[in-house]
Amino acid sequence: MSERTAPSLSKLDALLPLIAELPSSPTATHLTEDAKALRRAVAAFHMEAIRFRMHSVDRLIHAAGDPAGLRPAFEDVRQALESAGFHTRSHTAP
């Protein structure tokens, strides 16, 4: 872990328990796996994997019905990554 990734990893560590609280479903299982893969990508400083996993986790949160608390926690992760200079989107947001 570096100074650059520490805030993002901390935000991911806050997001993961929220995901673990979701009712069991295929979407929740996939979301858990992708969020853990996102954490590994951040820890490994893997830019392309970060962008890919951010998209996947974002999509799965939406597919899960945007459960309370997940969206703000996910956006905290996005903000921390973007503040550290990581690109979390394949294009510039409007």
C-alpha positions in Angstrom: 0.0 0.0 0.0 1.3 3.4 -0.9 0.3 6.9 0.3 -1.5 7.3 -3.0 -3.7 4.2 -2.6 -4.2 4.3 1.2 -7.3 6.5 1.1 -9.0 4.5 -1.6 -8.3 1.2 0.2 -9.8 2.7 3.3 -12.9 3.7 1.5 -13.1 0.2 -0.1 -12.7 -1.3 3.4 -15.8 0.7 4.4 -17.8 -0.4 1.3 -17.1 -4.1 1.5 -19.0 -4.7 4.8 -22.0 -2.9 3.4 -22.0 -5.2 0.4 -21.7 -8.2 2.7 -24.9 -7.2 4.5 -27.0 -7.5 1.3 -29.5 -10.4 1.1 -28.1 -13.4 -0.6 -28.6 -13.4 -4.4 -26.6 -14.0 -7.5 -26.2 -10.2 -8.0 -25.0 -9.8 -4.4 -22.5 -12.6 -4.9 -21.2 -11.1 -8.1 -21.0 -7.7 -6.5 -19.0 -9.1 -3.6 -16.6 -10.8 -5.9 -16.1 -7.7 -8.1 -15.7 -5.3 -5.1 -13.0 -7.6 -3.7 -11.3 -7.7 -7.2 -11.5 -3.9 -7.2 -9.7 -3.8 -3.9 -7.0 -6.1 -5.2 -6.7 -3.9 -8.4 -6.2 -0.8 -6.3 -3.7 -2.5 -4.0 -1.8 -3.6 -7.1 -2.0 -0.2 -8.7 -3.5 -1.7 -11.9 -5.1 1.2 -13.8 -7.0 -0.8 -16.4 -8.4 -3.2 -13.8 -9.5 -0.4 -11.6 -11.5 1.2 -14.4 -13.0 -2.1 -15.4 -13.9 -3.1 -11.8 -15.3 0.4 -11.0 -17.7 0.1 -14.0 -18.7 -3.4 -13.0 -19.3 -2.6 -9.3 -21.3 0.5 -10.3 -23.4 -1.5 -12.7 -24.0 -4.2 -10.1 -25.0 -1.7 -7.4 -27.6 -0.4 -9.8 -28.7 -4.0 -10.6 -29.1 -4.6 -6.9 -31.6 -1.7 -6.7 -29.1 0.9 -5.3 -29.4 -0.3 -1.7 -29.3 2.4 0.9 -25.7 3.3 1.9 -24.0 1.6 -1.0 -24.1 4.4 -3.5 -22.6 7.1 -1.2 -19.9 4.6 -0.1 -19.2 3.7 -3.7 -19.0 7.4 -4.7 -16.5 7.9 -1.8 -14.3 5.2 -3.4 -14.6 6.9 -6.8 -13.7 10.3 -5.3 -10.7 8.9 -3.4 -9.4 7.1 -6.6 -9.9 10.2 -8.8 -8.2 12.4 -6.2 -5.3 10.1 -6.3 -5.1 10.4 -10.1 -6.8 7.1 -11.1 -9.2 7.2 -14.0 -12.4 5.4 -12.9 -14.4 6.0 -16.1 -13.7 5.2 -19.7 -14.9 8.7 -20.7 -15.3 12.0 -19.0 -18.6 12.3 -17.0 -21.0 15.1 -18.1 
